[in-house]
Amino acid sequence: MKQVLGRFDAPLPAAETMDPVLYGALAEDRAQEDRTTLPIVPEGLRARGRVVAREPGVLAGAGVFRRVFECLGKCGEEADELSFDGMRDGEVFAPGDEVLRVEGPGRILLTGERTALNFLQRLCAVATATRACVDAAQGKVAICDTRKTTPGLRALEKYAVVVGGGRSHRWSLADMVLVKENHVELAGGIGAAIDAVRRDAASAELPLTVEARTEAEAMEAADCGADRILLDNMEPEVMRAIADALADRPGRPELEASGGMHAGSIAAVADAGVDVVSVGLVTHGAGALDLSFLTERVTR
């Protein structure tokens, strides 16, 4: 499998990136004003929480899950009283498996439960959906995400894609030039759009991808020197014809298949001669995996 143009790493975001998102979610839930937990759970009562899987999946977001409780602990100056254990990101679990464990003040566990699970369920779903696509590709092509991410959660969701075995596509509009049909329409053609990009010093330094909807557009993009051609909503046989036509060309551009891709369609596309398949569904269509959080008293 070839190196993919514009491959970007997607590690677990650092605290300075992650914390504002987590604190915002806790504030949205008014975690410091839990009118159920505060009167029921005595201050100082310790508890143990267990995350149990209700369906199979790939773990992603263990560090995010942990950080939610740590953020709550900091608010109450009880962060040192928390301990965590369990599976690692990237591991596969089955229904009934105990995925993660946390022990600490009961109030922190109950007030942070829903927020921590919301992040964990979402990221596990993204990683699981990505793994299904990677498995379908059988190592023949790279599987990439897109910018179709949940607003505010891009860094976390792209991290989950990489945990699932995928590769991160461009992070933002500033990372790569991607000339799409709307750019072509407003510029007056593919050639005119590419000429405009090359006249801009900052844009000219970046990798250039051009979207093509037909074989003719793909060949025009190749003639104009595109680094990658995005084959949008094409049948596998059309992609194969384009790949064959460009196979012997010096500096042959990378070929990216996109548009309605899913685990069931990737096998055919992987045999069409493309290098990468971008799948928006792994983020915008992932949903949330079914996980439960169960608590019990801890007696010393």
C-alpha positions, 0 to 999 in steps of 0.5 A: 500500500502506497504512502498516502499524500497528506497523511496527518497524525492524530494522537490523543489530544493534549489536555490544553486541547481536550479540557475546554471541550470536557469542561464545556460538556460538564458545564452543559450538564451542570455537574456541580449541581447534581440535585439527585447525587448530592442529597443521596451520596454522602461526601467521602463515600467511595465507589467503583464504576465499571464500564460494561459492553452491550455490543461488540466494538473497538475501544477508543477514548479511554483517556478521554473517559478518565479525563472527565473524572479528573476534571471533576476531581480538580473542581473538588480538589479530589483528583488524587483519589481517583484510580483507573484500570481496564482495556487499552485503546484499540483493543476489541471487546465483546458483549458482556466484557468489562471495558474500563474501571474507575474508583474514587469519590462516589459523587464524582463517579455519578456526576461524571458518568453520563458525560464520560460515557457520551464521549466514550460511546461516540469514540468507540463507535467511530473506531469500530466503524473505521475498523470495519472499513479497514478490514474490508479493504484487506490492506489494499488501500488506505482508509481515511476520514473526512472533515465530516466531523462533529463540530468541536470534536474533530480532534477526538474523532480523528484520533478514534479513526486512527485507533480503528486503523484508519488514517487521518485526512486533512485536519482543516481547510488550511492543510491541503488544497482540495479543488471541488466542483463548487470551486471549479464552477466559480473559477470557470473550469479545472484549469482556471482553478488550478492556475489560481491556486498556483498563483497564490504563494501559500496555497502553491506550497501545499499538496493539491487534490482535485475532485473529478466526477467523470473520466474526462475531468480526471484526465484533465486534472492529471494533465494539470499536474494534480498530486491527487485526484478525488474520484467522486461517486464513480463506479469501480469500473470507471475508477479502474479505467482511470487507474489503467490510463494513468498507470504508466504516466511519470509522476502518476497522481494518487487516486482517492475514491470518495462518495457514499463509501461504506464497509460493504462497498470498499472491497470492490473499490479496493480492487479498482486501482485506487490508493485511498478511500475516504469515508465520511460515514466513519464519523458523521454516521457512526452514532454511539456504541452501547456501553453501560456504567455500573457502580458499587460501594467500596468498603475499606 
